[in-house]
Amino acid sequence: MLAKPNRLTRGSDYKATVRRGSRCAGTHTVTYVGGVPDEGPARFGFIVSRQVGSAVTRNTVRRRLKAVCAEALPHVRGGASVVIRALPSAATVDYADLRADVVRCLQRKAAA
Protein backbone atom coordinates (compact mmCIF):
# COMPACT_ATOMS: atom_id res chain seq x y z
CA MET A 1 0.00 0.00 0.00
CA LEU A 2 1.22 3.46 -0.84
CA ALA A 3 1.37 6.01 1.98
CA LYS A 4 -0.52 9.28 1.66
CA PRO A 5 2.60 11.33 0.71
CA ASN A 6 3.22 8.92 -2.18
CA ARG A 7 -0.18 9.35 -3.84
CA LEU A 8 -1.45 11.86 -6.36
CA THR A 9 -4.79 13.10 -5.08
CA ARG A 10 -5.69 16.21 -7.07
CA GLY A 11 -7.05 16.18 -10.59
CA SER A 12 -4.78 19.04 -11.58
CA ASP A 13 -1.73 16.93 -10.63
CA TYR A 14 -2.96 14.08 -12.82
CA LYS A 15 -3.62 16.45 -15.71
CA ALA A 16 -0.23 18.16 -15.45
CA THR A 17 1.63 14.85 -15.34
CA VAL A 18 -0.23 13.40 -18.31
CA ARG A 19 0.08 16.55 -20.43
CA ARG A 20 3.64 17.62 -19.60
CA GLY A 21 5.28 14.38 -18.51
CA SER A 22 7.29 11.98 -20.62
CA ARG A 23 5.38 8.95 -21.86
CA CYS A 24 6.32 5.28 -21.93
CA ALA A 25 3.94 2.85 -23.61
CA GLY A 26 3.92 -0.76 -22.54
CA THR A 27 1.83 -3.71 -23.62
CA HIS A 28 -0.69 -3.38 -20.78
CA THR A 29 -0.07 0.12 -19.40
CA VAL A 30 0.92 3.63 -20.40
CA THR A 31 3.17 5.40 -17.89
CA TYR A 32 3.56 9.18 -17.66
CA VAL A 33 6.40 10.63 -15.58
CA GLY A 34 6.72 14.31 -14.69
CA GLY A 35 7.44 16.47 -11.69
CA VAL A 36 10.35 18.45 -10.31
CA PRO A 37 13.41 16.33 -9.41
CA ASP A 38 14.23 16.07 -5.68
CA GLU A 39 11.21 18.08 -4.59
CA GLY A 40 9.53 15.83 -2.05
CA PRO A 41 8.73 12.13 -2.35
CA ALA A 42 7.75 10.32 -5.54
CA ARG A 43 3.99 10.30 -6.05
CA PHE A 44 1.84 7.82 -7.97
CA GLY A 45 -1.61 7.98 -9.52
CA PHE A 46 -3.63 5.38 -11.40
CA ILE A 47 -6.19 5.61 -14.17
CA VAL A 48 -8.29 2.50 -14.72
CA SER A 49 -11.25 3.20 -17.02
CA ARG A 50 -14.45 1.24 -17.55
CA GLN A 51 -12.95 -0.26 -20.69
CA VAL A 52 -10.80 -2.44 -18.42
CA GLY A 53 -13.84 -4.24 -17.05
CA SER A 54 -16.33 -4.36 -14.20
CA ALA A 55 -15.75 -2.58 -10.89
CA VAL A 56 -14.29 -5.73 -9.36
CA THR A 57 -11.84 -6.13 -12.23
CA ARG A 58 -10.85 -2.44 -12.18
CA ASN A 59 -10.20 -2.54 -8.44
CA THR A 60 -8.11 -5.69 -8.81
CA VAL A 61 -6.00 -4.06 -11.51
CA ARG A 62 -5.62 -0.90 -9.39
CA ARG A 63 -4.51 -2.93 -6.34
CA ARG A 64 -1.95 -4.79 -8.45
CA LEU A 65 -0.57 -1.54 -9.83
CA LYS A 66 -0.33 -0.08 -6.32
CA ALA A 67 1.57 -3.16 -5.13
CA VAL A 68 4.04 -2.90 -8.03
CA CYS A 69 4.62 0.80 -7.35
CA ALA A 70 5.07 0.27 -3.61
CA GLU A 71 7.72 -2.33 -4.42
CA ALA A 72 9.46 -0.04 -6.94
CA LEU A 73 9.26 3.10 -4.77
CA PRO A 74 12.89 2.99 -3.50
CA HIS A 75 14.14 2.95 -7.10
CA VAL A 76 12.11 5.98 -8.27
CA ARG A 77 13.70 9.43 -8.06
CA GLY A 78 12.38 11.87 -5.51
CA GLY A 79 9.92 14.45 -6.76
CA ALA A 80 8.67 12.31 -9.63
CA SER A 81 4.96 12.33 -10.40
CA VAL A 82 3.94 9.07 -12.03
CA VAL A 83 0.55 8.34 -13.58
CA ILE A 84 -0.11 4.81 -14.81
CA ARG A 85 -3.02 4.27 -17.19
CA ALA A 86 -4.19 0.66 -17.41
CA LEU A 87 -5.13 -0.61 -20.85
CA PRO A 88 -7.96 -3.16 -21.29
CA SER A 89 -5.46 -6.02 -21.62
CA ALA A 90 -4.31 -5.38 -18.02
CA ALA A 91 -7.46 -7.14 -16.79
CA THR A 92 -6.46 -10.54 -18.17
CA VAL A 93 -2.70 -10.54 -17.72
CA ASP A 94 -1.02 -12.18 -14.73
CA TYR A 95 0.76 -10.17 -12.03
CA ALA A 96 4.30 -10.97 -13.22
CA ASP A 97 3.66 -9.62 -16.72
CA LEU A 98 1.95 -6.49 -15.38
CA ARG A 99 4.86 -5.95 -12.97
CA ALA A 100 7.44 -6.35 -15.76
CA ASP A 101 5.56 -3.85 -17.93
CA VAL A 102 5.43 -1.17 -15.21
CA VAL A 103 8.96 -1.72 -13.89
CA ARG A 104 10.44 -1.44 -17.40
CA CYS A 105 8.83 1.97 -17.90
CA LEU A 106 9.77 3.19 -14.43
CA GLN A 107 13.40 2.19 -15.03
CA ARG A 108 13.45 4.06 -18.33
CA LYS A 109 11.72 7.26 -17.21
CA ALA A 110 11.88 7.61 -13.41
CA ALA A 111 14.96 5.76 -12.18
CA ALA A 112 16.77 7.34 -9.25
BELWOTA-V613034 format. One record per helix or strand of 2 or more residues. SS is the DSSP state (alpha for helix, beta for strand). FROM is the first residue (numbers start at 1). TO is the last residue. If there is no record, write none. Layout:
SS | FROM | TO
SS | FROM | TO
This chain:
alpha | 4 | 6
alpha | 11 | 20
beta | 22 | 25
beta | 29 | 35
beta | 43 | 48
alpha | 50 | 52
alpha | 55 | 75
beta | 80 | 86
alpha | 88 | 91
alpha | 95 | 109
